[in-house]
Structures are given as C-alpha cells and as structure tokens.
C-alpha cells in the first residue's frame, strides 16, 4: 500500500513538473518580451508573489475549520497532532493541491485525489474524503458569493458615477445574479443531504458510464452513505465551522484582488490617489478578479486554463476603460506567479 501511494505521489509530481514546462512554452509573447515585462514589474514582483502566502494561509484555515468540524478536535488530539503541526500540514497540502489543480482540466480538480491520499495518513479515509469534498464545495461556494457580491459592488460604483450602466451591461449582470442564485440552491441541497451519491447518479446518466457508476455505488454503498452523512452533518451540526470556512474562503478572494491592485499601481493607475483613489483602485481590482475567475471557470475544461485567463484579464480590464496592453501585462505576470507557486508546491510535495 505504501508503495502504491508513493507511485501515485510520483505521478502527481510528474504532472506538476510537466505543467510548469507546458506553461513556460505557451506564453503568447517571446521570452525577450517576457523578460521586459518582468523587469518592468521589478520589485513589485515581491508583493505580487508574496500576497499568495496570505491567500493560501486563508485557504488552509478554511480547510482546517472544515476538518475540525467534520472530524472533531478530540480525534485530532488522539492522533497526537498539535494544532500548529496540523495547520502546517494542511498549509502544505493546500499549496500542493492548488499547484496540481493548474495541471488538470475539468475546473482544476486534480489536487483533490492527492489531498485525500495524503490526509488519509492523518485521519481515517472516509473523513479525509468527506473533508476534501466539503472543502472543494466550499471553495466553489465562496466563488459564487464573490461573484454575487461583486455585482452589488459594481452597482454601487454606478451610483457614484464611477462605472457605466447600459441595457447590455444590466442584462449581463442580471444573468450572473440568476446564475449565482441557482448555484446557491444546488449547494444548499448538497449541504443538507450530501452530494456524492447524487453526483454518481448524474454520472450514471452519461452514455457508457452507467455500468461503472452502478457497480461503484454497489461496492462502496456504506462508505458513500457515510461520506454524504458527514457532509450533511457539518451544515446541520457545526454551523460555526461552516460559516467560518465560508468567511475565510471569501476573504481569500478579497486578498487575492490586491495582486491586481499592485499591478495597476505599478502602471500609475490610482484613481487620483489618496484614500478614496486607492479604495476605488482596489474595488476595480475586485471586479477584474471576479470577472476573470467567472470567465475562467465557465471554460474550466482547458488544462491550466491556457488562454482563458489571459482573455479574461484583457476583457475585464478593457471593460473598465483601461488599455489592452495593461490586460496583457497583468495576465503574463499572473501566469509567472502561477509557475512559481506550482514549483513551490512540487518542492513541498517532496520535502514533506
């Protein structure tokens, strides 16, 4: 069993390294132009890359809140895992998991199997599986809240005369609101009743997968029911852990927006300066991240979202009346940051 897990670990490591190589050779600019962008960023690269220490820290705290709510503090204590040691373990798995997510298609779900495999070394397999599924659900749930609240941020900026509003823009905003409300209903159902068996039922409706789905449910019926029960239990029995995790995940999106704000400031875009100017610049950054992540997740079947993220940044920045060149710069620097953090994640995988 240990040999099998080690072989899987090596496979994940290979995928992450391959992702770095592919990303390096899929830039839409030459290496000379890339170097020019990097030298233009200069010392701003430090806070741009460093802000993700905080982002991943908030993600890790959100996941830890779910694990404690799902497993219980007593169970963690029984396994002689101190809070600090367990947090750094979760922090490492968070970074490595997201690094692997960049390498895989279908919305970036490649890191979840790795997290389950590694977390099962610290807690039992069923709780590890349900905790990872719960965190993945929370990660997407927070995305929808980020997009939903960003609509009202945009409308608030419209009221102060900072943003335009047209029939087309209003229609798009309305569609996004409806999209988010539907998602809230689906997530609510999943949190109340569990999601695994329901998803396997949907998979059974796909041509060619019905037999596999039926056999899988029959072989693992009890385990699947336990996992769904654990998913539902967090929402019903530990609402504090649920909402703490949601708040932390949402906060990580707001902190992530500082990355774009730093790049806007690098280009001298500060909306007039002062507190009001910086606040407007930050809110613009939130809208840019919200639109780009929405666009990227809607077309999330592309590995590493090649071209999708870049297009999202260019479109969202242009929609705010800024130059397309700035959008290209932001997308390139974000891609460099991703490569650096993938490399860090792969290093952590081998230095655990």
Secondary structure, DSSP 8 states (H G I E B T S, - for coil): -HHHHHHHHHHHHHHHHHHHHHHHTT-SS-HHHHHHHHHHHTTHHHHHHHHHHHHHHHHHHHHHHHHHHHH-HHHHHHTT--HHHHHHHHHHHHHHHHHHHTTSSTTT-HHHHHHHHHHTTTS-HHHHHHHHHHHHHHHHHHHHHHHHHHHHHHHHHHHTTSS---HHHHHHHHHHHHHHHHHHHHHHHHHHH-SHHHHHHHHHTSTTTHHHHHHHHHHTHHHHHHHHHHHHHHHHH-HHHHHHHHHHHHHHHHHHHHHHHHHHHHTT--TTSHHHHHHHHHHHHHHHHHHHHHHHHHTTTSGGGTTHHHHHHHHHHHHTT--HHHHHHHHHHHHHHHHHHHHHHHHHHH--
